[in-house]
Amino acid sequence: MYHSVGDCSHDPYRITVSPRRLDRQLRWLRRRGLRGVGVRELLTSRARGVRQGLVGLTFDDGYADFVVHALPLLRRHGCGATLFVLPGRLGGDNAWDPLGPRRPLLSAEGIRHAAAEGIEIGSHGLTHVDLTRADDALLQAEVSDSRTLLSEVTGADVHGFCYPYGRLHRRAVEAVRAAGYAYACATDPGHLTGLFALPRVHVGENDTAWRLYLKHRLPRRPVEGV
């Protein structure tokens, strides 16, 4: 689970990894016979019985620096990824982070460019709302309407959803399922773990080769149906 790729000098939420560090992390994967792919490709491969050699890479929020810094590195290392974006904030910034810094988000053109380069585009909701605090109307807009709008932007179906802040409850999971998504990503969903609440491991600037090794070796709870 990645977010922004760029300058880490002011990063109160620790969501940024430098291009140099990402380059080293992707090289670390490749040296070990691992290849980063989008979540849909990962799930499809596992359904066919291919369970070795693939690692799902995700980038949350849809920062504009993805096409500047992350995309060239992914291409260099022969990797894919899933980019979770906010169609209700196209060309805006991360106003939901009160401590800043303000980081520009991708425009519709930037999202289409990433998709044309083989990156899977998924929804992160409309505006980055905590779904566990949303009423029915807001939940519908963030989950279902965002899928419709994002399909219009990309001209393709949208298969994946990512819960903002990684927060979810059963009502949010059911809303995602009912909206027609094929899967959803969380952070640490606990007892809700499943195809619509896939756990992920945060990767940041401090993750050197040794830390990546430890995270790669972490025991993981089996996900039913995956």
Residue, then its C-alpha position, 0 to 999 in steps of 0.5 A: m500500500y503506497h500513497s504519494v511518491g515525491d518529496c518526503s521532507h514534510d510528511p506528517y502522515r508518513i504517506t510519501v515515499s521518495p522516487r529513489r526509495l521506490d526504485r530500490q523497493l521495486r528492485w528488491l522485489r524483482r531480485r527475489g523473483l517477484r513482480g508487482v501487479g494490480v489487484r485485479e490481475l493478482l486475484t485473477s491469477r490466484a483464481r487460475g491457481v497461480r499463487q507464486g511470484l506476484v505481489g499486489l501494488t496499490f497507490d491510494d488517493g490518486y496523487a498527480d505525482f503518480v504519473v511523474h514519479a511512480l509510473p516510470l519506475l513501474r515501467r522500468h521494473g516491469c510492474g503493474a499496480t492499482l491506482f485508487v482515485l477520487p473522481g469527486r476531486l479531479g484536479g483538486d488536492n488532499a484537503w482531507d489532511p488537516l496537517g498538510p502539505r497540500r498535494p495535487l491530485l490527478s485530473a481526468e486526463g492524468i487518470r486516463h494516461a495512467a490507464a492507457e499505460g496499463i494501470e488498473i484504475g479503482s475508486h477511493g470514493l468520491t471525496h475521501v469520506d470516512l464511510t463508517r460515519a456516512d449516512d445512507a445517501l452519502l454512502q451511496a454517493e461515495v461508493s456507487d456514484s463514484r464507480t459510475l463517474l469513474s467509468e465515464v472518466t476512463g471509458a471502462d468498467v471499474h472493478g476495485f474499491c478502496y475504503p478511505y482511511g482504511r476504515l470500514h464496517r459491515r454496512a460499508v462492505e455491503a454497499v460496495r458489494a451491492a454497487g457491483y465492485a469485484y473486490a475492495c481493499a482495506t488496511d487491517p479489516g479484522h473479522l471483516t477480512g474477505l474479498f470485499a475487505l482485503p488487508r494490505v501492508h503499508v510501505g513507506e520511506n523507512d522500508t529498507a530491504w530488511r524491513l521489506y523482508l520482515k513485512h514480506r514474511l509476516p503471517r497473513r490471515p487466509v482470505e476466504g474465496v481468494 
